Amino acid sequence: MPRPIEGGRLRLGTRVAAPAGAARFRALAVPLALAGGLLAGCAPTTTEDAEGPRERPPVEAVLARLPAQAAGFERGQVQDVAPNDAAAGKVVEYTTPRRVAVAFVFLYDLGRPRVTAADLPAEVERAVSEATALPADRTGRQLSVVSRSPLPVAGGDFSCAALEGTFGRNRVERQVCVGVAGGRFMRVQVTMPSRGEPVANAREFTAAIAGAARRG
């Protein structure tokens, strides 16, 4: 996920690393940048776009729609991504039992008054780049994109990338998806061990989260 966890645990009272503050997004200084627009393809028209401009709900109201449980994940607490930077948004942690799989749901706007599907292509590429960028002080870790696909969700598709790689001797898989919810970017990232049988269904989880965020 953009990198808000170390060892699969979100530390309270610390600045969440990604999506980072609005300044970091504007800088675009992220390694491993991918070719623009490949994941998103052409930006889908969302229900929100079709309805035209309207007052968007507060971040807290959108996050309050998220379920306590979804596809085997249990909801954790909400945190600011970057204290004192409202544009960086908020993040909600979800985990499976014993934290075998960990997911983060980010909701943010980068200072835009209203995000639409037209804003997605560049943000999707930034999300994938951050999902593959790993801490420089951690050796033996690597992730790369193995596939890209849309995720059908009522109100407009999310754009997703599947990643695979290793954390030390352990093989891992990660999915990162980006769409629009409540007039903001929603990024959903799921990381889990790569085993014969998946420990969780990342696409099912993402669809449930996106659908819940868009209700109301």
Phi, psi and omega in degrees: 000150174329171200257070179271356183237155172229119182071025176075023183221131179272123184270128179286150175077010179239157178289125179286132193284332182196143000299133183284188180299168184301327180299321180293322179295318181294328181294327180058025182270066182245130179291165177062036180298140183258162181301132186298135170082356184293321182288313186285334186064226174270138185292130180287154174272121182270165176302321180297320178298315184297328181282348179082176183300141174203165181292127181273151180287158176298155178306316182300323180292321179293314181293332178294340178283342185292140185286158176290331178220145178204123175050040178089357178261146176247138184287141174253211185267166177261138176225154169290138176291316179221112180307139178068016177226088185297330182295336179284342173082200182229161182226140177241131178267139171232143178219155170271169178308138181064016176058034178294318174241141182231134179232151175229135179246115180255138174229121188201165182229353181056027178087000178283141179292330175201123179274138176233176180299333179295339180274353189289316188309310182293322182290326176299314180295322178295320180296317180293320179298317179291327180291333180266345180279123182247157183305135181296334182272007179248109179272160177075019178239134176202144177221143177217155181284131178249338177197160179223143181196154173282154175243109181296127177219138178304128182100354178134136182297151165265150176258126188235151173231136175260131181240150174222154178175205183224145167243097186067235180271355185264130175279138181227160172229150184217141174237135175233130181230146179226137176207194180244135176211129179061031179073020180223167171288139169239124178243128180239121182234130183233130180232137181204163175296147177264106182235179180303313179249126181304140180279346178200162178256100185294322181292319178297319178298312182298317179298320180294318181293314181296317180297318179294319182295332183272352178282156176107000000 
